[in-house]
Amino acid sequence: MDLSDLRSVAAEAPWYAPQGDECTLFQHAAGCGLPLLIKGPTGCGKTRFVEHMAHVLQRPLITVSCHDDLSAADLVGRHLIAGGDTVWSDGPLTRAVRQGAICYLDEVVEARKDTTVVLHPLADDRRVLPIERTGELIPAAPGFMLVISYNPGYQNVLKGLKPSTRQRFVALDFGYPAPEVERAIVATEGGVDAATAQRLVALAQALRRLTEHDLEETASTRLLVMAARLHASGLPLRSAVRAAIVQALSDEPDTVAALEEVVLAVLG
């Protein structure tokens, strides 16, 4: 596929506003058969980026949202009882390996520790998936790509990628978009005019500077888009911001009050 073909396909892909050379890096990693690690805060566009690139590269995408109870067996597969017989059922990772799909593990550090060990043979030059329960050693089909993401802000001693895992991946650092890019995202995805998008982005920048309160997360681009959509549907902007941003960020009355003060200062 030449450059003009890629541009044509990209025009039809899920809408994504590039922040830098991340699309080019993804294409090169895919072409080299290298796994990709995307680091960035919640709601900054990591998942949309992967969806966009899967469409651009015309590859099937299998997404797994990782959580505390997700085990290696959930990814690889397990034996099930069907019609009185025991049959093997592939998990999402195994299906991606067989099909040559992109497998995206979202917030991978949230999964149980045994999951990352399963990824190691796929994330180095071997590109194979051993299935201990069946004795299979499945080579990755052409086109297979492993993509994982996590939020470094949530890392601690118990939840973090080991160097032996992290150093198998090409890394891409995501942040919140530059103001001009974020305004375009909010206007396009939220269905609001440029002036409203500018006010919402200005609010986000002010909230992101609010460091004296113990916020697990700050105002993400996703929250801005949600507020914009509520406002576009007819809800007053202050009410939309209160529901989609302020109340989503904290349950603590003092923190909510502080956030409301920032909203009042920026939006009036």
C-alpha positions in Angstrom: 0.0 0.0 0.0 1.6 3.3 -1.1 1.3 6.7 0.7 -1.7 7.9 -1.4 -3.6 4.6 -0.5 -2.8 5.1 3.2 -4.1 8.6 3.1 -7.3 7.5 1.4 -7.9 4.8 4.0 -7.0 7.1 6.9 -9.7 9.5 5.7 -12.3 6.8 6.3 -10.9 5.6 9.6 -12.3 6.5 13.1 -11.5 10.2 13.5 -8.2 10.9 15.2 -6.2 14.1 15.5 -2.4 13.3 15.4 -0.3 14.9 18.1 3.1 14.2 16.5 4.6 11.3 14.6 2.8 8.6 16.5 0.9 7.3 13.3 4.2 6.9 11.5 5.8 5.1 14.5 2.8 2.7 14.7 3.1 1.9 10.9 6.8 1.2 11.2 6.4 -0.9 14.3 3.7 -2.9 12.6 5.8 -3.3 9.5 8.8 -4.6 11.5 6.7 -7.0 13.6 7.5 -5.1 16.8 5.1 -4.8 19.8 4.1 -1.4 20.9 3.6 0.1 24.4 1.5 3.2 24.8 1.9 5.2 28.0 -0.5 8.0 28.9 -3.2 9.3 31.3 -6.8 8.1 31.2 -8.9 9.7 28.5 -6.1 11.1 26.3 -6.9 9.1 23.2 -4.9 5.9 23.4 -7.8 3.6 22.5 -9.0 5.8 19.6 -5.5 5.9 18.3 -5.3 2.1 18.1 -8.7 1.9 16.5 -7.7 4.5 13.9 -4.4 2.7 13.1 -6.1 -0.7 12.8 -8.4 0.8 10.2 -5.6 2.5 8.4 -3.5 -0.7 8.2 -6.7 -2.7 7.4 -6.2 -5.2 10.1 -8.7 -6.8 12.5 -8.6 -5.4 16.0 -9.2 -7.4 19.2 -9.4 -5.3 22.3 -9.2 -6.5 25.9 -10.0 -4.1 28.8 -7.8 -5.4 31.6 -8.9 -5.6 35.2 -7.9 -7.1 38.5 -9.4 -10.5 37.8 -8.1 -11.0 34.3 -5.8 -14.0 34.2 -3.6 -15.6 31.6 -6.3 -18.2 31.0 -8.7 -15.4 30.1 -6.3 -14.3 27.5 -5.1 -17.6 26.1 -8.2 -19.8 26.5 -9.4 -22.8 28.5 -11.2 -26.1 28.3 -14.9 -26.0 28.5 -17.7 -28.6 28.7 -19.9 -28.7 25.6 -22.4 -31.4 24.9 -20.8 -33.8 27.4 -17.3 -33.3 25.9 -14.3 -31.2 26.9 -13.4 -28.8 24.2 -10.7 -26.1 24.0 -11.9 -22.5 23.5 -9.4 -19.9 22.4 -9.1 -16.7 24.3 -8.8 -13.2 22.6 -5.0 -13.3 22.5 -4.9 -16.7 20.9 -7.5 -15.7 18.3 -5.5 -12.6 17.4 -2.3 -14.7 17.1 -4.0 -17.2 14.8 -5.8 -14.6 12.7 -2.9 -12.1 12.3 -4.9 -9.4 14.1 -3.9 -6.5 16.3 -4.4 -7.4 19.9 -4.8 -4.4 22.2 -4.5 -4.9 25.9 -5.9 -1.7 27.5 -4.4 -0.8 30.9 -2.4 -4.0 31.0 -1.0 -3.4 34.5 -4.5 -3.8 35.9 -4.4 -7.5 35.0 -3.0 -10.3 37.2 0.8 -10.7 37.2 0.7 -14.0 35.3 -0.7 -12.3 32.2 2.6 -10.4 31.4 4.6 -13.7 31.4 2.4 -15.0 28.7 3.2 -12.0 26.5 7.0 -12.4 26.6 7.3 -15.1 23.8 5.1 -12.9 21.6 6.9 -9.7 22.3 10.4 -10.8 21.3 11.9 -12.4 18.2 10.2 -15.7 18.8 6.7 -14.3 18.1 5.1 -17.5 19.4 2.3 -18.3 21.9 2.9 -21.4 24.0 -0.4 -23.0 25.3 0.6 -25.2 28.1 -2.8 -26.9 28.5 -2.8 -28.2 24.9 0.9 -28.4 24.2 0.5 -26.1 21.2 3.2 -23.6 20.2 1.4 -21.2 17.9 3.5 -19.0 15.6 2.0 -15.5 15.2 0.3 -15.3 11.8 1.5 -12.5 9.4 0.0 -9.2 10.5 -0.2 -10.0 14.2 0.7 -7.1 16.4 0.7 -6.8 20.1 -0.2 -3.4 21.6 -0.5 -2.7 25.3 -1.2 0.5 27.2 -1.1 1.7 30.8 -1.3 4.9 32.8 2.0 5.6 34.5 0.2 7.8 37.0 -1.4 4.7 38.5 1.9 2.8 38.9 3.1 1.7 42.3 5.1 -1.2 43.7 2.3 -3.7 43.1 1.1 -2.3 39.7 3.8 -1.6 37.2 5.5 -3.2 34.3 8.7 -5.1 35.0 11.8 -4.1 33.0 11.9 -7.6 31.5 8.4 -6.9 30.0 8.8 -3.2 29.2 12.1 -3.6 27.3 10.5 -5.9 24.8 8.3 -3.1 23.5 8.7 0.0 21.4 7.4 2.7 23.6 5.1 5.7 22.7 4.4 8.4 25.3 1.0 10.0 25.1 0.0 13.2 26.9 -3.0 15.4 26.6 -3.1 17.1 23.2 -1.7 20.5 22.6 -4.4 23.2 23.1 -5.0 23.7 19.4 -5.4 20.0 18.8 -7.6 19.5 21.8 -9.9 22.3 20.7 -10.3 20.6 17.3 -11.0 17.3 19.0 -13.6 18.8 21.4 -15.3 20.7 18.6 -15.4 17.7 16.2 -16.3 15.0 18.7 -18.5 17.1 20.9 -20.4 18.9 18.2 -19.9 22.4 19.6 -18.6 25.6 18.0 -15.0 26.7 18.2 -15.6 29.3 20.9 -17.2 26.7 23.2 -14.4 24.2 22.5 -11.9 26.9 23.4 -13.6 27.6 26.8 -13.7 23.9 27.7 -10.0 23.5 26.8 -9.1 26.6 28.9 -11.0 25.0 31.8 -9.1 21.7 31.4 -5.8 23.5 31.4 -6.8 25.3 34.6 -7.9 22.1 36.3 -4.7 20.3 35.3 -2.8 23.0 37.1 -4.8 22.3 40.3 -2.2 20.2 42.2 -3.0 21.0 45.8 -5.9 18.6 45.9 -5.5 14.8 45.8 -7.1 14.0 42.5 -6.4 10.5 41.1 -7.0 11.9 37.6 -7.5 15.4 36.1 -9.8 16.6 33.4 -9.2 14.4 30.4 -10.0 15.1 26.8 -12.7 12.4 27.0 -14.4 14.3 29.8 -14.3 17.5 27.8 -16.0 15.7 24.8 -18.7 14.4 27.1 -19.4 17.9 28.5 -19.4 19.2 25.0 -22.0 16.6 23.9 -24.2 17.4 26.8 -24.0 21.1 26.0 -24.7 20.5 22.3 -27.8 18.6 23.3 -29.2 21.7 24.9 -27.9 21.5 28.5 -26.3 24.8 29.8 -22.5 24.7 29.7 -22.1 25.0 33.5 -24.5 22.1 34.1 -22.8 20.0 31.5 -19.4 20.7 33.0 -20.6 19.9 36.5 -22.0 16.6 35.5 -19.4 15.4 33.0 -16.2 16.8 34.7 -16.5 18.1 38.2 -18.6 15.2 39.7 -16.6 12.7 37.7 -13.3 13.8 39.2 -14.1 13.6 42.9 -16.6 12.6 45.6 -14.9 14.7 48.3 -17.0 17.8 49.1 -14.0 20.1 49.6 -12.4 19.0 46.4 -15.7 19.4 44.4 -16.0 22.9 45.9 -12.5 23.8 44.8 -13.2 22.4 41.3 -16.4 24.5 41.1 -14.4 27.6 42.0 -12.1 27.0 39.0 -15.1 26.4 36.8 -16.6 29.7 37.9 -13.3 31.6 37.4 -12.9 30.2 33.9 -16.5 30.0 32.5 -18.1 32.7 34.6 
